[in-house]
């Protein structure tokens, strides 16, 4: 007899010979199984299998269509460890045995079958099947816990970035709505590049951290109303390295890794004349190349104590002039399609309208 833990397993039998079917069904129920579905109509049996949960299938091969081979083919994508199939057939030649096993049968028995032996195979197979199901259930539960933990970590990183952005605002008025415009404009470029929705959202949140290193720059330089001297400019350039150091201790987080890359490399130039590493071309991370063009656009379009804002057409001309020099030529081509959207962002998140949104 079966142990109690196996008696509610759902067993399906398909055999077009009615006496064979009755013998198998009777033997299974006598063995202790409570849930037995029996079909002489193979088509009806296949439909039932495809629409109901089951734990074991006993299957004849030589039947009117769909044959047992057809059913094996139709069920080939199942999890064979959790839904095993035992073939019971009169086809006793090696080619058919190989074909049945290749199509996914877990066991192959040839008629006439010793019922006692078959029932022992049913017991052993069910034990393995239900154990596999328990392992799969535990694996699914573990994956859910991992996903929950990953989401919690992501939310923690996002909250930390928002806090750092707020700290940057207190240090530099320029980084108020400017950092929000950078995030939104970077996301526009990412969408145009057909990046995944996850990547688009990541750069939207990471890009505002591009100048976080400025929190370590002396007030006299950071708040200077006029142009910087060469020496002051050298001090200011350290913000890229400092920003990278601030953000680079969070391995395993795509958001933090991208933010660190952007902070470190958004002043690199396509032709290799930028800083801090003098990278060129595609050596520069894509996210940093995107933020580079967004940052320059926003800086030129914004009013500063030492300059008036450039017009959209002036910026368009300058960016084209810098294609292949400062900027990735492919991104410059995309910018042509985005200038109107960037102008709308400039208006909706203007530094002068008093509106400051959270990141």
C-alpha positions as CSV (number, residue, x, y, z in Angstrom):
1,X,0.0,0.0,0.0
2,X,1.0,3.6,-0.6
3,X,2.0,5.8,2.3
4,X,-0.6,8.4,3.2
5,X,1.5,11.2,1.9
6,X,1.2,9.8,-1.7
7,X,-2.5,8.8,-1.7
8,X,-3.8,12.2,-3.0
9,X,-1.4,12.4,-5.9
10,X,-3.3,13.0,-9.2
11,X,-2.6,10.1,-11.5
12,X,-3.8,10.0,-15.1
13,X,-4.1,6.8,-17.3
14,X,-4.5,6.9,-21.1
15,X,-5.1,3.6,-22.9
16,X,-7.5,3.1,-25.8
17,X,-8.1,-0.6,-24.8
18,X,-10.9,-0.5,-22.2
19,X,-10.1,-3.7,-20.4
20,X,-6.4,-2.6,-20.0
21,X,-7.7,0.8,-18.7
22,X,-10.1,-0.8,-16.2
23,X,-7.3,-3.2,-14.9
24,X,-4.9,-0.3,-14.4
25,X,-7.4,2.0,-12.7
26,X,-8.6,-0.8,-10.4
27,X,-5.0,-1.7,-9.4
28,X,-4.1,2.0,-8.7
29,X,-7.2,2.5,-6.5
30,X,-6.6,-0.8,-4.7
31,X,-3.0,0.4,-4.1
32,X,-4.4,3.4,-2.2
33,X,-4.6,6.2,-4.8
34,X,-7.7,8.4,-4.4
35,X,-7.3,10.6,-7.5
36,X,-7.2,8.6,-10.7
37,X,-8.4,10.0,-14.1
38,X,-8.7,7.3,-16.8
39,X,-9.2,8.0,-20.5
40,X,-9.7,5.6,-23.5
41,X,-10.1,8.8,-25.7
42,X,-6.5,10.0,-26.1
43,X,-7.6,13.5,-27.3
44,X,-9.8,14.0,-24.3
45,X,-7.0,12.8,-22.1
46,X,-4.5,15.3,-23.6
47,X,-7.0,18.2,-23.2
48,X,-7.4,17.3,-19.5
49,X,-3.6,17.1,-19.0
50,X,-3.2,20.5,-20.5
51,X,-5.8,22.1,-18.3
52,X,-5.4,20.5,-15.0
53,X,-2.6,19.8,-12.4
54,X,-1.3,16.3,-12.3
55,X,1.5,14.3,-10.7
56,X,1.9,11.1,-12.9
57,X,0.8,9.9,-16.3
58,X,0.6,6.3,-17.3
59,X,0.5,6.3,-21.1
60,X,0.0,3.8,-23.9
61,X,1.7,4.6,-27.2
62,X,-0.1,2.7,-30.0
63,X,-3.4,4.5,-30.1
64,X,-5.5,6.4,-32.7
65,X,-4.3,10.0,-33.0
66,X,-3.2,11.6,-30.9
67,X,-0.9,8.7,-30.3
68,X,1.2,8.4,-27.2
69,X,4.1,9.8,-29.1
70,X,1.9,12.8,-30.0
71,X,1.0,13.3,-26.4
72,X,4.7,13.1,-25.3
73,X,5.5,15.8,-27.9
74,X,2.7,18.0,-26.7
75,X,3.8,17.7,-23.1
76,X,7.6,18.1,-23.8
77,X,7.8,21.5,-22.2
78,X,6.6,20.3,-18.8
79,X,8.9,19.9,-15.8
80,X,9.6,16.2,-16.2
81,X,10.8,15.8,-12.6
82,X,7.5,17.2,-11.2
83,X,5.2,15.6,-13.8
84,X,6.7,12.2,-14.8
85,X,5.4,9.9,-17.5
86,X,5.6,6.1,-17.5
87,X,5.0,4.6,-20.9
88,X,3.2,1.2,-20.9
89,X,3.1,-0.2,-24.4
90,X,3.3,-3.3,-26.6
91,X,5.9,-1.5,-28.8
92,X,8.9,-3.4,-27.5
93,X,11.5,-2.6,-30.2
94,X,14.6,-0.5,-29.5
95,X,13.7,2.4,-31.9
96,X,10.4,3.0,-30.2
97,X,11.9,2.7,-26.8
98,X,14.5,5.3,-27.7
99,X,11.9,7.6,-29.3
100,X,9.7,7.5,-26.2
101,X,12.5,8.3,-23.9
102,X,13.8,11.0,-26.2
103,X,10.4,12.7,-26.2
104,X,10.4,12.9,-22.4
105,X,9.1,9.6,-20.9
106,X,10.6,9.0,-17.5
107,X,10.2,5.2,-17.7
108,X,9.3,2.6,-20.4
109,X,7.5,-0.6,-19.6
110,X,6.5,-3.2,-22.2
111,X,3.2,-5.2,-22.1
112,X,2.3,-7.6,-20.6
113,X,3.2,-5.7,-17.4
114,X,3.4,-7.3,-14.0
115,X,0.9,-5.2,-12.0
116,X,2.9,-5.6,-8.7
117,X,6.0,-4.3,-10.4
118,X,4.1,-1.4,-12.1
119,X,2.7,-0.3,-8.7
120,X,6.1,-0.3,-7.1
121,X,7.4,1.9,-10.0
122,X,4.4,4.2,-9.5
123,X,5.2,4.5,-5.8
124,X,8.9,5.2,-6.4
125,X,8.1,7.7,-9.2
126,X,5.6,9.5,-7.1
127,X,8.0,9.8,-4.2
128,X,10.5,11.4,-6.5
129,X,7.9,13.6,-8.2
130,X,6.4,14.9,-5.0
131,X,9.9,15.5,-3.6
132,X,10.8,17.5,-6.7
133,X,7.6,19.5,-6.3
134,X,8.5,20.3,-2.7
135,X,11.9,21.5,-3.7
136,X,10.4,23.6,-6.5
137,X,8.0,25.1,-4.1
138,X,10.8,26.0,-1.7
139,X,12.9,27.4,-4.5
140,X,10.0,29.6,-5.6
141,X,9.5,30.9,-2.1
142,X,13.2,31.6,-1.8
143,X,13.1,33.5,-5.1
144,X,10.2,35.6,-3.8
145,X,12.1,36.4,-0.7
146,X,15.2,37.4,-2.7
147,X,13.1,39.6,-4.9
148,X,11.5,41.2,-1.9
149,X,14.9,41.8,-0.4
150,X,16.3,43.2,-3.7
151,X,13.3,45.6,-3.8
152,X,14.0,46.7,-0.3
153,X,17.7,47.3,-1.1
154,X,16.7,49.2,-4.3
155,X,14.3,51.5,-2.3
156,X,17.1,52.1,0.3
157,X,19.5,53.1,-2.5
158,X,16.9,55.4,-4.0
159,X,16.2,57.0,-0.6
160,X,20.0,57.5,-0.1
161,X,20.3,59.2,-3.5
162,X,17.4,61.5,-2.8
163,X,19.1,62.5,0.5
164,X,22.4,63.1,-1.2
165,X,20.6,65.2,-3.8
166,X,19.1,67.3,-1.1
167,X,22.5,67.8,0.5
168,X,23.9,68.9,-2.9
169,X,21.1,71.5,-3.2
170,X,22.2,73.1,0.1
171,X,25.7,73.4,-1.2
172,X,25.0,74.7,-4.6
173,X,21.9,76.6,-5.8
174,X,22.7,75.6,-9.3
175,X,21.9,72.0,-8.4
176,X,18.2,72.6,-7.6
177,X,16.0,71.9,-10.6
178,X,19.1,71.5,-12.7
179,X,19.6,68.0,-11.3
180,X,16.0,67.1,-12.0
181,X,16.3,68.3,-15.6
182,X,19.4,66.2,-16.1
183,X,17.6,63.0,-14.9
184,X,14.6,63.6,-17.1
185,X,16.6,64.6,-20.2
186,X,18.9,61.5,-19.7
187,X,15.8,59.3,-19.6
188,X,14.6,60.8,-22.9
189,X,17.9,59.9,-24.6
190,X,17.7,56.4,-23.1
191,X,14.2,55.9,-24.5
192,X,15.4,57.0,-27.9
193,X,18.2,54.4,-27.7
194,X,15.5,51.8,-27.0
195,X,17.0,50.8,-23.7
196,X,14.9,48.6,-21.4
197,X,12.4,50.4,-19.1
198,X,14.5,49.3,-16.1
199,X,17.6,51.0,-17.6
200,X,15.6,54.1,-18.5
201,X,14.4,54.4,-14.9
202,X,17.9,53.7,-13.5
203,X,19.5,56.5,-15.5
204,X,16.6,58.8,-14.5
205,X,17.5,58.3,-10.9
206,X,21.3,58.0,-11.3
207,X,21.9,61.1,-13.5
208,X,21.0,63.7,-10.9
209,X,24.0,62.5,-8.9
210,X,26.5,63.6,-11.6
211,X,27.8,66.5,-9.6
212,X,27.5,65.1,-6.1
213,X,31.3,65.5,-5.7
214,X,30.8,69.2,-5.6
215,X,29.8,68.9,-1.9
216,X,33.5,68.6,-1.2
217,X,34.5,71.7,-3.2
218,X,35.4,74.8,-1.1
219,X,32.6,77.4,-0.9
220,X,34.8,80.2,-2.4
221,X,35.2,78.2,-5.6
222,X,31.7,76.6,-5.7
223,X,29.9,79.9,-5.2
224,X,32.2,82.2,-7.2
225,X,30.1,84.5,-9.3
226,X,32.6,84.9,-12.1
227,X,34.8,82.6,-14.2
228,X,37.2,80.3,-12.4
229,X,41.0,80.7,-12.6
230,X,43.0,77.8,-14.0
231,X,43.9,76.8,-10.5
232,X,40.4,77.0,-9.3
233,X,39.2,75.0,-12.3
234,X,41.7,72.3,-11.4
235,X,40.2,72.1,-7.9
236,X,36.7,72.0,-9.3
237,X,37.6,69.1,-11.6
238,X,38.2,67.0,-8.5
239,X,34.5,66.7,-8.0
240,X,34.4,63.9,-10.6
241,X,36.8,61.7,-8.6
242,X,35.2,62.7,-5.3
243,X,31.7,61.9,-6.6
244,X,32.9,58.4,-7.7
245,X,34.5,57.8,-4.3
246,X,31.2,58.7,-2.6
247,X,29.1,56.4,-4.7
248,X,31.4,53.5,-5.5
249,X,31.1,51.5,-2.3
250,X,27.8,49.8,-3.3
251,X,28.7,46.9,-5.4
252,X,25.9,44.8,-6.8
253,X,23.4,47.7,-7.2
254,X,23.0,48.7,-10.9
255,X,21.6,52.1,-9.7
256,X,24.6,52.9,-7.5
257,X,27.1,51.6,-10.0
258,X,25.6,53.7,-12.8
259,X,25.5,56.8,-10.5
260,X,29.2,56.2,-9.7
261,X,30.1,55.8,-13.4
262,X,28.2,59.0,-14.3
263,X,29.8,61.0,-11.5
264,X,33.3,59.9,-12.6
265,X,33.0,60.1,-16.3
266,X,30.5,62.8,-17.3
267,X,33.3,65.2,-18.1
268,X,35.1,62.8,-20.4
269,X,35.0,63.7,-24.1
270,X,34.5,61.5,-27.2
271,X,37.9,62.5,-28.6
272,X,39.8,61.7,-25.4
273,X,40.5,65.2,-24.2
274,X,38.2,65.2,-21.2
275,X,38.9,64.3,-17.5
276,X,39.6,62.6,-15.2
277,X,40.9,59.6,-17.2
278,X,41.0,60.9,-20.7
279,X,38.8,58.1,-22.0
280,X,37.7,58.3,-25.6
281,X,34.8,56.9,-27.7
282,X,33.0,53.9,-26.3
283,X,35.5,53.6,-23.5
284,X,33.3,56.1,-21.8
285,X,30.2,54.4,-20.2
286,X,27.0,55.1,-22.2
287,X,25.2,56.6,-19.2
288,X,28.1,59.1,-18.8
289,X,28.0,60.0,-22.5
290,X,24.3,60.7,-22.2
291,X,24.7,62.9,-19.1
292,X,27.6,64.8,-20.7
293,X,25.4,66.1,-23.5
294,X,22.4,66.7,-21.2
295,X,24.6,68.6,-18.7
296,X,26.1,70.9,-21.3
297,X,22.7,71.6,-22.9
298,X,21.3,72.5,-19.5
299,X,24.3,74.6,-18.5
300,X,24.2,76.6,-21.7
301,X,20.4,77.0,-21.6
302,X,20.5,78.3,-18.0
303,X,21.3,81.8,-16.9
304,X,24.4,82.4,-14.7
305,X,25.8,85.5,-13.0
306,X,28.5,85.6,-15.7
307,X,26.4,84.8,-18.8
308,X,23.0,85.0,-20.3
309,X,21.2,81.8,-21.4
310,X,21.9,80.6,-24.9
311,X,19.0,80.1,-27.3
312,X,18.0,76.7,-28.4
313,X,19.4,77.3,-31.9
314,X,22.8,78.5,-30.5
315,X,23.0,75.3,-28.4
316,X,22.0,73.1,-31.4
317,X,24.8,74.7,-33.5
318,X,27.3,74.2,-30.7
319,X,26.4,70.6,-30.0
320,X,26.7,69.8,-33.7
321,X,30.0,71.5,-33.8
322,X,31.2,69.3,-30.9
323,X,30.0,66.0,-32.5
324,X,32.9,63.6,-32.5
325,X,34.9,66.0,-30.3
326,X,33.1,66.4,-27.0
327,X,30.0,64.3,-27.8
328,X,29.1,60.9,-29.1
329,X,28.0,61.5,-32.7
330,X,25.1,59.1,-32.4
331,X,23.8,61.0,-29.4
332,X,24.2,64.3,-31.3
333,X,22.0,62.8,-34.0
334,X,19.4,61.8,-31.5
335,X,19.5,65.3,-29.9
336,X,18.1,66.8,-33.1
337,X,14.9,64.8,-32.3
338,X,14.9,65.9,-28.7
339,X,15.6,69.6,-28.6
340,X,11.9,70.5,-28.4
341,X,11.4,68.1,-25.5
342,X,14.5,69.4,-23.7
343,X,13.2,73.0,-24.1
344,X,9.9,71.8,-22.6
345,X,11.8,70.4,-19.6
346,X,13.7,73.7,-19.3
347,X,10.4,75.5,-19.0
348,X,8.5,73.1,-16.7
349,X,11.5,72.7,-14.3
350,X,12.8,76.3,-14.6
351,X,15.1,77.6,-11.9
352,X,13.1,80.9,-11.9
353,X,9.5,79.6,-11.5
354,X,10.0,78.6,-7.9
355,X,9.0,75.0,-8.5
356,X,11.4,72.5,-7.0
357,X,10.4,68.8,-7.4
358,X,11.7,65.9,-5.5
359,X,13.8,63.2,-7.1
